[in-house]
Amino acid sequence: MSEPSAVDGRNALPRGVASRFDGERGSAVVDMVLVGALTTLLFAAVLQLALALHVRATLVDCAAEGARYGALADRSPEQGAARAAELATMSLNAAYAHDVSARRAELDGLAVVEVDITAPLPVLGLLGPSTLTVSGHALAELP
């Protein structure tokens, strides 16, 4: 009788070799669970980073737009802060617009309006900072 082959559909491994691999039966399930858990954790970390960067970029844009608005000749820095808070509320949530301040400042010898926004950083867990402070500047127009 000839040795079994994979061509005719039977097991290609001799009897002694096949019995050595019987101890690994069911290990694919364990591997899948471990790899699945690591993949899920990695996906959650990337999603968390993307959310934090989105919030930061949106707040920077709101602060810059509020500074530009407050730097107009017929506007005040307080109106710029109100505009930045309004934009942050519309873009994200009212919780991100609680601590908005604006002031006139001098930057490299030029009069500017500076708008600062301090907001909570959306992080999961206790790692990292809990607040985020961004600022926007605009050259103040002369009245």
C-alpha positions, 0 to 999 in steps of 0.5 A: 500500500502506498503512503497517503498523499494530499492529492487524493484528499487524505491526510498527507502526514504519517501517523506518528507526525500527526499525533505530535501536533495534537497538543496544539489543538484549540490554540487558534482560539486563544491566539484569536482572543489575544490578538483581538484584545490587542487590536481592540486596545490599539484601535481605542488608543488611536480613536482617543488620540484622534478625538483629542486632536480634533478637539484641540484643532477645533478650539484653536480655530475658535480662539483664532476666529474670536481673536480676529473678530475682537481685533476689528476696529469697531469690536472689543476683546470681550466681544471676541471672547464671546464669539469664540465661546459661541463658536466652541459651543456650536462646534463641540459642546457648551462644556468646552466654552466655559473658560474663555478670556480675551485681552489686548497684548503686545507681541513683537512690538505689535498690538494684538488681541489674544483669546485663550480657551481652557477646556476639558480634554476628552481622555479615557482613563487617568493618563495624561492632562485633564485640561487643554489651553489654546490661544489665538492671536490677531493683529488689532486694527486701529479705530 
